[in-house]
Amino acid sequence: MNQSIEETLRVALEMQRAAFAAEPMPSLAVRRDRLQRLRTMTATHAEELAAAIAQDFGHRARQETLLADVFTVQSAARHAMRHVRGWMKPRRVTTAFQFWPARNRLVRQPLGVVGIVSPWNYPYYLAFAPALAALAAGNRVMIKPSELTPATSALMARMVAAHFAPEEMQVIVGDADVGRAFTSLPFDHLFFTGSTPVGRIVATSLRSRWSWAASRPPSSTAAARWRSPPSGSRSASCSMPGRLAWRPTTRWCRARWSSRWRRPC
């Protein structure tokens, strides 16, 4: 593997690590500012995103991109801005009677630097929905979009560079070799959405890092996608009556971004 790629990625990771160490518990104002910048970025570049995704796909309806990629991210960012204050509050938990009058509290803490590997089918939504959750939790973010959508990935990199400092969030553009180097980085949490073969590569990379993880195995979240179902009309040439089939096209496994204790989704 190209050593310059690995070195560039490690430098980017260490820069974000150092920034997180200097500010391990971002304030409510800082988190809301980052979420607002993400909302502004999404709204400002909506038409450019629609054009870039259509270019990568050969053709894709502008309305689908605005609904499935742009609106979903804006809606999620607005929801996070409304509720992040409550998410940050410590929560009282039950204290066993033998420890009274002591009290227990659950304090949510950022994990550090979160890596995100996103697929090609909804390239903006599946990259920035997890990113905004990580930002709301006080983390730093590095994103590796799919190499199958080069125009969209390049646009996302320019957008993030224009609205965020590199120690806050970065988009890493490159081919499969860059992706393998990206997943081998020692992130504090890795969020992956994609196909089963690529998922196996990511899982193998995570297992190989257990040797340096002295206290706990690498933290990760995998999001599985449902395949789009078929649909037919009454004029279709088949023995059964035509029926319109509908199912959710995505299914998410929510990550516990800001909790030091996690259960598998």
Secondary structure by P-SEA (a helix, b strand, c coil): ccaaaaaaaaaaaaaaaaaaaacccccaaaaaaaaaaaaaaaaaaaaaaaaaaaaaaccccaaaaaaccaaaaaaaaaaaaaccccccbbbbcccccccccbbbbbbbbbccbbbbbbbcccccccccaaaaaaaaacccbbbbcccccaaaaaaaaaaaaaccccccbbbbbbcaaaaaaaaaccccbbbbbccaaaaaaaaaaaaaaccccccccccbbbbbbbcbbbbbcccccccccbbbbbccccccccccccccccccc
